Amino acid sequence: MEPLVTICARGGSQGVKGKNVRPLMGKPLISHTIQCALDWGKAHRVVVSTDSEEIAGVAVQFGAEAPFLRPTDLARGEVPKMAVIRHALREIERDSDDRYDVIVDLDVTAPLRHVSDVEGAYDLLLARQPLTVFSVVPARKNPYYNVVEADAEGYVRVSKDAGTAITCRQIAPVVYDMNASIHVYSRAYLMDDRNWHVCSERSLPWVMDDLAAVDIDSEVDFRYVEFLLREGVYVP
């Protein structure tokens, strides 16, 4: 069976008010993620989970489904995203004969992705059979070299000890930043209520272009993404 694509978009945005439907390059922000999922073309359904009638209406207008409204207890900022995706899967399967073994979640606020990134992350899960695959970008800072943390007395030291002197960034172990854009779950891992984070004991990264690092949490983030797209620096 084809995978299910979920797109989670609650109405109560805090960092940028109304960001999920705010125009980006002339179209609502959420529409860019919906279009990517539709262009990919492998999903059986593209479903938006939201508590907002407005967002649901926009989602349907741009080709997604919004067959239910998310309950208010799952629309708070502190609710783990996996709980929201589980709820969406249960709602979809309860009202149909479908069963999904792979769920691809695409984040509205991390819209800088190519269709080939979705395909690559999905194919990686099928080929290697990890519990999850999630998108990353090369880290800007490295905990073996130039990320420090304070001890109880306030003195700082490099966060991770490599067991040998790391004298330049180029010889430090490779690390990544999670960029939230693409999360691919096996059904078994997603539906286990003991799991609350996409990073499991058996996860694989899908490495994206470093420009795809932006997760829109502020006005500056929104305007930066707008700049990248408007100036053609990043072309989906």
N, C-alpha and C positions, 0 to 999 in steps of 0.2 A: 504493500500500500504506500501511496505517496505520503510524504511528511505533512505535518500540520505546522503552519507558521502562526505564531502569536505575536501581537504587538500590544504592549501594555502602555496605556496613556491615561493617567488619572487627571481629574479636573483641577485638583488643588495644588498646582505648581507654586513653589515658594520662591525659587531663585529668579525666575523670569515669569511674570504673571501671564497666564494664558499661552505659554510658549508652544504647546502642542498644536494649536491651530493658528498661531501667529504666522503671517506671510513670510516665506523665505523664497526669494527669487520669484515672487508673484504667486506662489502656491502655499497652502498651509504646511507647516513643518511636517506634520504626520504624513502628508501625501507623498513626500519623497521616499519614506520608508515603505509605504504601501506599494508605490510604483516599482521599487527595487524587487519586492517579493513577487509582484505580478510579472515583471520582466524575467525573473528567474524561471518561472513557469513550471516548477516541479512540485509545488505544494498542492495538496488536495484542496485545502481551504486556507484562506488568509483571514484570520480572526482578530479583531481588536477587542481588548478587554478595557473597559472604561466605566467610570461611575457618572460620566457626563453625557447628557442627551445631546449637547452641542457637538462634542467630539465624535459621538456615535454617528450623528448625521453627516459630519464631514467625512468620516471613514467610509461610509456607504457611498457617498457621492463620488469618491475617488476609487471605488472598486473593491473595497474590503467588505467583510461581514462584521456586524455588531449585533449578534443575536440575543444578547443579554446585557444587563447593566450590572457592573460589579457592586457587591454589597458594600455599605459604608465602612464596615469593619476591616475591609481589605483595601480601602482607599486612603489610608493614613500614610504619611511619609515614612514612618518607621517600620512598616510591614515588609518582611522579606519578599523579594520579587518572586522567588520560587513558589511561595504560597499563592500568589496571584496567578501564576502560570498553571499550577495544579488545579486551582478552581476553574480556570478557563477550560482545561482539558476535560475535567469532570462534567462541566456544563455541556460541552460539545458532544461528548460520547453518550451522555444521558439521553439526549434528544435525537440520536441517530443510531444507526447500526455500525458506525465507523469505530475503528480502534487504531490508535496511532502509536507506533513503536519508536518513532523519532519526532522530536518537537524542536523546531527552529524558532528561537525567539530573537526578534530584531528590535533594537532599542530606538525609539523615536528621537531621543536627544543625542544620539551618536550617528548622524545621517551620512557621514562621509565613508561610504563603502561602495564597492563595485559588485555587480552581479557575480563576477568571478570569485569574489571573496566568499559569498554565500555558498556558491557551488563548491569551492575548495574546502570550506569547513565541513560541509555536509558529506562530501566524498571522503574526507579524512575519518569521520566517525564510522562510515560504512566499511572502510578498508581496514582500519586498525581496531575497531570495536572497543574504544575506551568508554568510560561512563559518560564523559562530556568532552566537548571541544569548545573552546572560547577564543575570541579574537584578542590579539595583543599587538602592541607596537614596540619597537626597540626602546628601551628605557632611556630617559634623558639623564638620569643619575644612576650610579651603581653602588649598592650597599657594601661591596667589597673594596670600594675605592673612595667615593666622595659623598656617601651618605653617612652621617654620624648620629649617635644618640647619646643622651646624657645618663650618667650613673646617679646613684643616690646622693652624691656630694656635688653634682652639677658638672663634673668633668665629662668631656665628650670623647668618644672614640668611634672608629669605623664600625658600622653596625654588624658586619659579618666578617668573621675571621677565616681567611682562605687557607690558613696553615702555612703560608709563605708570604713574603713581602710582595704586595701589589704596588708597583712603582709608577704605573701609568694605566689609563683607562683601557688601552688596547689589549693588555694581557689579563684583564679582569674577567672572571666567568661571565658569560652572556646572561643578561637578565632582561625581563620585559615588563612593560606597563600593561595592565588590563585596560582595554578601552571601551568595554561595555557594548560594542556595536552588534556582535553576533554571539549568541549562546546556543549551542546544539546539545540537546539532552537525549540520552537513552531513556526510554519510558521507565525502566526499572529504577534508575537513580532518581529521576524527577518525582516519582510517585511514592517514594519512601519518605515518610514524614520526619524521619530523623535527619534528613539532609536539608541544609539551609543555604548552601553556597555552591555556585557553579564549579568551583575548584574542588575536586574530589581527590581520593587517593590514586585515581587512575584517569587523569585528564591530559589532553593534548592541546597545545596552542596552535592557533592559526595566525601567522604573522602577516600583518597588514602594513601598508605604506605609513611612514611615521606622521604624515599629515592627517591621518585618520585618528589621531590621538584625542581629538576634541570631543568631550562629552558636555553638552550645553547645560551648564549650571548657573550661568551668570549672563548679564547683558553683554559683557565683553566677549564671552564665548560665542554668543549668538552673532554678534557683529563680525567676529573673526571668521566664522563659517560662511557668513554672507559674503565677506571679502574674498575668500578662497574660491567660492563658486562664481561670483560676479566677474572676477578678474581672470578666470580660467586657470588659476593655479592648480585647482583640483577639479578634475572632470570625471563625474561618476561613470 
